[in-house]
């Protein structure tokens, strides 16, 4: 641990104090009288919706943002001015969600630039030095030090950003959404690194909206809502449901809206009969109009291939698919769209949205005929429709033309969902519909998906979150080795029942890990806090 000029703090002392800070940007009050601290040798998580003030709090703590009121102390010494260089000198390091890498430069040079001058090696020893420093981060060290930072995967860039921040051996490390680009194995690697930091006496401030990860790694948790602190809690004494209540300001039970009452037996809208494709099959099941059916299972058991096949992105090898009475060949993406099958892909940035285009264009791209007349686009009608969607889905955007790349993850996902409101789909294929989305936006997306089912669409939802499946779905199908091995009816749905079904199946995860990459559920009851 870095030595403080006036003596290193013993384990348990405060390494970061943010006292009574307030900050206003124009008419928006980002923080109001927020106090927060982090001790040496602890992981202190900060959670809240997008716009709750988390990033502003980190900006003030790291010297990038000047508070209107309040003070910051690092290692017991005041941060007398808004200066990132001074914060680093006092012992603070920060790993950014949007990495601070020089993408054209090799990894070893990025590491060299992030190192205090007195700790830098001779020029000719950079590669060996970088390899040694990075050896504990589960990175590809054969080519890693010489590789341009821009050639790394998003996961490796994020892990390297954390490694770079630790080079200075800080008193306190700030992490802003460090697992956004990481899969379950990378998250485990990061958590091992943070556990080692905690053992060395480093204080870690961990900002994330992934509550199962927060409960797994954190010692204390501070909740922000609308720029105000809702309190700090011992992570061992608070549940995920209680955190959600604090974050969104309404009971967790309200997260999952109930289905609308229906008269009579709904018709079959999608029928799969012995469908086989790459890495899955044979699969047979039926979706009824107006129901939401979940797909559960350990990763790598054919779920993405099944969705790709139904969306026409991967041809089937055998079997039949009937949608609304029409048998489909599934040899292109056009046929499912004409039959009323819409896909909400898991990777919204690459597959669902055109990030440089605005909210309006992304919302209406598949429904332009609705706004046309005699070959001309009626822009006023289009704008009115999108304005209604923005209000209905509570999309936070400064204008209809705001490029979606500048929206939060939750608002980006709402824009993708909004396309289904401008069509009358028979089936919606939703693959990880709330991945990378904050808690408040999840509530809005759940309501949007349920409204689509109430309007008559059938939804097939693949999710790695058993809580989400148990609360949102009317029944759940469990996949293992490419096949449906169990169906869980609605009156039996809960987190524990889903996880047990996955673990009992032949496709359980390797190395004893949780099959869904999340913490085991604490509450077995459906939708109950």
C-alpha positions in Angstrom: 0.0 0.0 0.0 1.2 3.5 -0.8 2.8 5.3 2.1 1.0 8.6 3.1 3.4 11.5 3.6 2.2 11.8 7.2 2.2 8.1 7.9 0.2 5.2 6.4 -3.3 4.6 7.8 -3.7 1.4 9.7 -6.2 -1.1 8.5 -9.7 0.1 9.4 -9.0 3.8 9.2 -10.8 6.0 6.7 -8.9 6.3 3.4 -11.6 8.4 1.7 -14.2 10.9 3.2 -16.7 12.8 1.2 -18.4 15.2 3.6 -21.7 17.0 2.9 -21.1 17.5 -0.9 -23.7 19.2 -3.1 -23.4 19.9 -6.8 -25.8 21.5 -9.3 -25.5 21.6 -13.1 -27.7 24.4 -14.4 -31.2 23.6 -13.1 -30.3 20.0 -12.3 -29.3 19.2 -8.8 -27.0 16.2 -9.1 -26.1 15.8 -5.4 -27.6 17.3 -2.2 -25.7 17.1 1.1 -24.2 13.6 0.4 -21.6 12.2 2.9 -19.7 9.0 2.2 -16.6 7.3 3.3 -14.4 4.2 2.6 -12.2 2.4 5.1 -8.9 0.8 4.4 -9.3 -2.9 3.5 -13.0 -2.8 2.6 -15.1 -2.7 -0.6 -17.8 0.0 -0.3 -20.4 -0.2 -3.1 -22.4 2.7 -4.4 -25.7 1.8 -6.1 -28.5 3.8 -7.7 -30.4 4.4 -10.9 -28.9 6.2 -13.8 -29.0 9.9 -12.9 -28.9 9.3 -9.2 -25.6 11.0 -8.8 -23.1 8.1 -8.7 -20.8 9.5 -11.4 -20.9 13.0 -10.0 -19.9 11.6 -6.6 -16.9 9.8 -8.1 -16.0 12.9 -10.1 -15.9 15.0 -6.9 -14.0 12.3 -5.0 -11.4 12.0 -7.8 -10.9 15.8 -8.3 -12.5 16.0 -11.7 -15.6 17.8 -10.5 -15.6 20.7 -8.1 -18.4 20.6 -5.4 -20.6 23.6 -4.7 -20.5 22.6 -1.0 -18.6 20.0 1.0 -15.1 18.7 1.3 -13.1 15.6 0.3 -10.3 14.0 2.3 -8.0 11.2 1.0 -5.9 9.4 3.5 -6.8 12.0 6.1 -5.5 14.9 4.0 -7.9 17.4 2.4 -8.3 17.6 -1.4 -8.0 21.4 -1.4 -8.8 22.0 -5.1 -10.5 20.0 -7.9 -7.3 18.4 -9.3 -7.1 14.8 -10.4 -3.3 15.1 -10.2 -3.5 16.1 -6.5 -6.0 13.3 -5.8 -3.5 10.8 -7.3 -0.7 12.2 -5.3 -2.7 11.8 -2.1 -3.3 8.1 -2.9 -6.5 7.9 -5.0 -6.7 5.9 -8.3 -9.7 5.5 -10.6 -10.7 2.9 -13.3 -13.2 4.4 -15.7 -16.1 2.7 -17.4 -15.1 4.4 -20.7 -11.5 3.5 -20.5 -8.7 6.1 -20.4 -6.5 4.1 -22.7 -4.5 5.4 -25.7 -5.9 2.9 -28.2 -3.1 3.3 -30.8 -0.3 2.7 -28.3 0.8 -0.8 -27.0 -0.4 -1.9 -23.6 3.2 -1.6 -22.2 3.2 2.1 -23.1 -0.2 2.7 -21.6 1.0 1.1 -18.4 4.2 3.2 -18.5 2.2 6.4 -18.9 0.0 5.6 -16.0 2.9 4.9 -13.6 4.4 7.7 -11.4 7.7 8.8 -12.9 9.8 7.6 -10.0 8.4 4.0 -10.4 8.9 3.7 -14.2 11.4 1.1 -15.4 14.1 1.8 -18.0 12.8 2.1 -21.5 14.2 -1.3 -22.6 12.7 -3.2 -19.7 9.1 -2.1 -20.3 7.8 -5.4 -21.8 9.2 -7.6 -19.0 8.0 -5.1 -16.4 4.5 -4.9 -17.9 4.2 -8.7 -18.1 5.1 -9.0 -14.4 2.6 -6.4 -13.3 -0.2 -7.9 -15.4 0.4 -11.5 -14.5 -2.4 -11.6 -11.9 -5.2 -10.3 -14.1 -6.1 -13.4 -16.3 -5.0 -11.6 -19.4 -3.4 -13.1 -22.6 0.2 -12.4 -21.6 1.8 -14.0 -24.7 1.0 -11.0 -26.9 -0.6 -8.7 -24.4 2.2 -6.2 -23.6 3.0 -5.5 -27.3 -0.6 -5.4 -28.5 -2.2 -2.0 -29.2 -4.8 -1.2 -26.6 -7.4 -0.8 -29.4 -6.9 -4.4 -30.5 -8.0 -5.8 -27.1 -11.5 -7.1 -26.4 -13.8 -4.9 -24.4 -13.4 -7.3 -21.5 -9.6 -7.2 -21.6 -9.7 -3.4 -21.9 -11.8 -3.1 -18.8 -9.5 -5.5 -16.8 -6.5 -3.7 -18.1 -8.0 -0.3 -17.0 -8.2 -1.7 -13.4 -4.7 -3.1 -13.6 -3.4 0.3 -14.8 -5.1 2.0 -11.9 -3.4 -0.3 -9.4 0.1 0.4 -10.7 0.5 3.3 -8.3 -0.4 1.1 -5.3 -3.1 3.5 -4.1 -4.8 4.0 -0.8 -8.2 3.9 -2.4 -9.4 2.7 -5.8 -12.6 4.0 -7.4 -14.3 1.6 -9.9 -17.1 3.1 -12.2 -19.2 0.2 -13.5 -16.2 -2.1 -13.9 -18.1 -5.2 -15.1 -20.3 -3.7 -17.8 -18.3 -5.4 -20.6 -17.4 -8.5 -18.6 -18.7 -12.0 -18.7 -19.1 -14.3 -15.6 -15.5 -15.6 -15.8 -14.0 -12.1 -16.2 -16.2 -10.9 -13.3 -14.8 -13.7 -11.1 -11.3 -12.6 -12.1 -12.0 -9.0 -11.2 -13.5 -10.0 -7.9 -10.4 -12.0 -7.0 -8.3 -9.0 -7.8 -10.4 -6.8 -5.5 -10.3 -9.4 -2.7 -6.5 -9.2 -3.0 -6.7 -5.4 -2.8 -8.8 -5.7 0.3 -6.3 -8.1 1.9 -3.5 -5.5 1.3 -5.5 -2.8 3.0 -6.6 -0.9 -0.1 -10.1 0.7 0.1 -12.3 0.0 -2.9 -15.3 2.1 -4.0 -17.4 -0.1 -6.3 -20.1 1.6 -8.4 -22.4 -0.8 -10.1 -26.1 -1.5 -10.9 -25.5 -5.3 -10.9 -26.9 -6.0 -7.4 -26.0 -9.7 -7.1 -22.4 -8.8 -7.8 -22.5 -6.0 -5.3 -23.9 -8.2 -2.6 -21.2 -10.8 -3.4 -18.2 -8.5 -3.2 -19.2 -5.5 -1.0 -18.7 -5.0 2.8 -20.9 -1.9 2.9 -23.4 -0.4 0.4 -24.5 3.2 0.0 -27.7 3.9 -1.9 -28.3 7.1 -3.9 -31.7 8.2 -5.2 -32.3 11.6 -7.0 -28.9 12.9 -5.7 -29.6 12.1 -2.1 -28.2 9.4 0.1 -30.7 6.8 1.3 -28.3 5.4 3.8 -25.3 3.1 4.2 -25.9 -0.6 5.0 -23.9 -3.7 6.0 -24.0 -5.9 2.9 -24.6 -9.0 5.1 -27.7 -7.5 6.5 -29.6 -6.2 3.4 -31.3 -8.2 0.6 -31.4 -7.5 -3.1 -35.2 -6.7 -2.7 -34.6 -4.2 0.0 -31.9 -2.5 -2.1 -34.3 -2.3 -5.1 -36.9 -0.6 -2.8 -34.4 2.0 -1.7 -33.0 2.6 -5.2 -36.4 3.2 -7.0 -38.4 4.4 -4.1 -41.2 1.9 -4.5 -41.8 -1.7 -3.4 -40.0 -4.4 -5.2 -43.3 -6.3 -5.7 -44.3 -3.5 -8.1 -41.5 -4.5 -10.5 -43.5 -7.1 -12.3 -46.9 -6.0 -13.5 -49.5 -8.8 -13.6 -51.0 -10.0 -16.8 -54.4 -8.5 -17.9 -57.4 -10.8 -17.4 -58.5 -12.7 -20.5 -61.7 -14.4 -21.6 -61.5 -17.9 -22.9 -58.4 -19.9 -24.0 -55.9 -17.9 -26.1 -55.0 -19.2 -29.5 -51.6 -20.8 -30.3 -49.5 -18.2 -32.1 -46.1 -20.0 -32.4 -45.6 -23.7 -32.6 -42.2 -25.5 -32.7 -42.3 -29.2 -33.7 -39.0 -31.0 -33.5 -37.0 -27.9 -34.5 -33.3 -28.6 -34.8 -30.4 -26.3 -35.6 -26.7 -25.8 -34.9 -26.1 -26.7 -31.2 -29.8 -27.2 -30.3 -32.7 -29.6 -30.9 -35.0 -31.2 -31.3 -37.1 -28.6 -29.5 -40.9 -28.6 -29.4 -43.1 -26.1 -27.6 -46.1 -23.8 -28.1 -46.5 -20.1 -27.3 -50.0 -18.8 -26.8 -51.1 -15.3 -27.7 -50.6 -12.9 -24.7 -48.3 -15.0 -22.6 -44.6 -14.5 -21.7 -42.5 -17.7 -21.7 -39.0 -17.7 -20.3 -36.0 -19.7 -21.4 -33.6 -20.7 -18.6 -30.4 -22.7 -18.6 -26.7 -22.6 -18.1 -24.8 -20.6 -20.8 -23.8 -22.6 -23.9 -26.8 -24.9 -24.1 -28.2 -23.7 -27.4 -30.2 -20.7 -26.4 -28.6 -18.1 -28.7 -28.8 -20.5 -31.6 -32.5 -21.2 -31.0 -33.2 -17.5 -31.0 -31.1 -16.9 -34.2 -33.0 -19.7 -35.9 -36.4 -18.3 -35.0 -35.3 -14.9 -36.2 -34.1 -16.3 -39.6 -30.5 -15.6 -38.9 -29.5 -19.3 -38.9 -31.3 -21.9 -41.0 -32.8 -24.9 -39.3 -31.7 -28.5 -40.0 -35.0 -30.2 -39.3 -38.4 -29.6 -37.8 -41.4 -27.2 -38.4 -42.2 -23.7 -37.2 -45.7 -22.3 -37.5 -46.5 -18.7 -36.7 -50.1 -17.5 -36.7 -51.2 -20.5 -38.8 -48.4 -20.0 -41.4 -45.5 -22.5 -41.7 -42.1 -20.8 -42.0 -39.0 -21.9 -43.9 -36.7 -19.6 -41.9 -34.2 -19.2 -44.7 -33.8 -15.4 -44.3 -34.6 -12.7 -41.7 -37.3 -11.2 -44.0 -39.7 -14.2 -43.6 -40.0 -14.0 -39.7 -40.5 -10.2 -39.9 -43.3 -10.6 -42.5 -44.9 -13.3 -40.2 -44.8 -10.8 -37.3 -41.7 -12.2 -35.4 -39.5 -9.4 -33.9 -36.1 -9.9 -32.3 -34.7 -7.8 -29.5 -31.1 -8.9 -29.6 -28.9 -9.1 -26.5 -26.1 -6.8 -27.9 -28.1 -3.6 -28.4 -25.1 -1.5 -29.5 -24.1 -3.9 -32.3 -27.3 -5.7 -33.3 -30.3 -3.6 -32.1 -29.4 0.0 -32.6 -27.6 2.4 -35.0 -25.8 4.4 -32.4 -25.0 7.4 -34.5 -28.7 7.9 -35.4 -31.2 9.6 -33.2 -34.0 8.2 -31.0 -36.6 8.9 -33.8 -34.8 7.1 -36.5 -34.0 4.1 -34.3 -37.6 3.8 -33.1 -39.3 4.0 -36.5 -36.7 2.2 -38.8 -38.9 -0.9 -39.1 -42.2 1.0 -39.4 -41.7 3.7 -42.0 -44.6 2.4 -44.1 -46.9 3.5 -41.3 -45.9 7.1 -41.8 -45.8 7.2 -45.6 -48.2 8.5 -48.1 -47.7 8.4 -51.9 -44.1 7.7 -51.5 -43.4 10.5 -49.0 -42.7 10.3 -45.3 -45.0 12.3 -43.1 -42.5 13.6 -40.7 -45.0 15.3 -38.3 -46.9 12.1 -37.9 -43.7 10.2 -37.2 -42.5 12.7 -34.6 -45.9 12.6 -32.8 -45.7 8.8 -32.6 -42.2 8.8 -31.2 -43.0 11.6 -28.7 -45.8 9.4 -27.3 -43.4 6.4 -27.1 -40.9 8.5 -25.2 -43.6 9.5 -22.7 -45.0 6.0 -22.4 -41.6 4.3 -21.9 -40.1 7.2 -19.9 -37.1 7.4 -22.2 -34.8 10.1 -20.9 -33.5 12.0 -23.9 -32.9 15.8 -24.5 -34.5 15.5 -28.0 -35.9 13.1 -30.6 -32.7 13.5 -32.6 -30.3 12.7 -29.8 -27.9 9.9 -31.0 -28.6 6.8 -29.0 -24.9 6.3 -28.3 -25.1 9.2 -25.9 -28.0 7.7 -23.9 -27.7 5.5 -20.8 -27.9 1.7 -21.3 -31.4 1.6 -19.9 -32.7 4.3 -22.3 -31.0 2.7 -25.2 -32.8 -0.6 -24.4 -36.1 1.3 -24.2 -35.5 2.7 -27.6 -35.0 -0.8 -29.0 -38.2 -2.0 -27.2 -40.1 1.0 -28.6 -39.9 -0.5 -32.1 -42.4 -3.2 -31.1 -44.9 -0.5 -30.1 -45.1 0.8 -33.7 -45.9 -2.6 -35.1 -48.4 -5.4 -34.2 -46.1 -8.3 -33.7 -47.3 -11.9 -33.2 -44.1 -12.9 -31.4 -41.3 -11.0 -29.7 -38.0 -12.8 -29.1 -36.3 -10.9 -26.2 -32.7 -12.0 -25.6 -31.4 -10.7 -22.2 -33.8 -7.7 -22.4 -32.4 -6.0 -19.3 -28.7 -6.8 -19.6 -26.6 -3.8 -18.5 -29.6 -1.9 -17.4 -30.1 -0.1 -14.1 -32.9 -1.1 -11.7 -35.3 1.7 -12.4 -35.1 1.1 -16.2 -35.7 -2.6 -15.6 -39.1 -1.7 -14.1 -40.0 0.3 -17.1 -38.9 -2.5 -19.5 -40.8 -5.1 -17.6 -43.9 -2.9 -17.9 -43.3 -2.4 -21.6 -42.9 -6.2 -22.3 -46.1 -7.0 -20.3 -48.0 -4.3 -22.2 -46.9 -6.0 -25.4 -48.3 -9.3 -24.2 -51.5 -7.7 -23.0 -51.9 -6.3 -26.6 -51.8 -9.9 -27.9 -48.2 -10.7 -28.7 -46.5 -13.8 -27.3 -43.0 -13.2 -25.8 -40.1 -15.7 -25.6 -37.6 -14.3 -23.1 -34.1 -15.6 -22.5 -32.6 -14.3 -19.3 -29.7 -15.3 -17.0 -31.5 -13.8 -14.0 -33.7 -16.3 -12.2 -35.5 -13.5 -10.3 -36.4 -11.8 -13.6 -37.7 -15.0 -15.1 -39.7 -15.9 -12.0 -41.3 -12.5 -11.8 -41.9 -11.6 -15.4 -42.9 -14.9 -17.0 -46.0 -17.0 -17.0 -44.0 -20.2 -17.3 -40.4 -21.1 -17.9 -38.7 -23.7 -20.1 -35.3 -25.0 -19.0 -32.8 -25.9 -21.7 -29.9 -28.3 -21.3 -27.6 -29.6 -24.1 -29.8 -27.9 -26.6 -33.1 -29.4 -25.5 -36.1 -28.5 -23.3 -35.6 -30.7 -20.2 -38.3 -29.2 -17.9 -41.2 -26.8 -17.9 -42.0 -24.9 -14.8 -45.6 -23.7 -14.6 -46.6 -20.3 -13.3 -47.8 -21.5 -9.9 -44.4 -23.1 -9.2 -42.2 -20.2 -10.4 -39.6 -18.8 -8.1 -35.9 -18.3 -8.1 -34.9 -21.4 -6.2 -37.1 -23.6 -8.4 -35.5 -22.3 -11.5 -31.9 -22.7 -10.2 -32.7 -26.2 -8.9 -34.1 -27.2 -12.4 -30.9 -26.0 -14.1 -28.6 -27.7 -11.6 -30.4 -31.0 -11.8 -30.1 -31.0 -15.6 -27.2 -32.7 -17.4 -25.9 -29.3 -18.6 -24.9 -27.9 -15.2 -22.0 -25.4 -15.3 -18.4 -26.4 -14.8 -16.2 -26.0 -11.8 -19.2 -25.7 -9.4 -20.0 -22.2 -10.4 -23.5 -20.8 -10.2 -25.1 -21.9 -13.5 -26.4 -18.5 -14.2 -23.3 -16.5 -13.2 -25.2 -14.8 -10.4 -25.5 -15.3 -6.6 -27.9 -18.0 -5.4 -31.3 -16.6 -4.5 -32.1 -15.6 -1.0 -35.9 -15.7 -1.2 -37.9 -18.6 -2.8 -41.2 -16.8 -3.2 -42.3 -15.4 -6.5 -42.1 -11.6 -6.7 -42.0 -11.3 -2.9 -39.6 -8.9 -1.3 
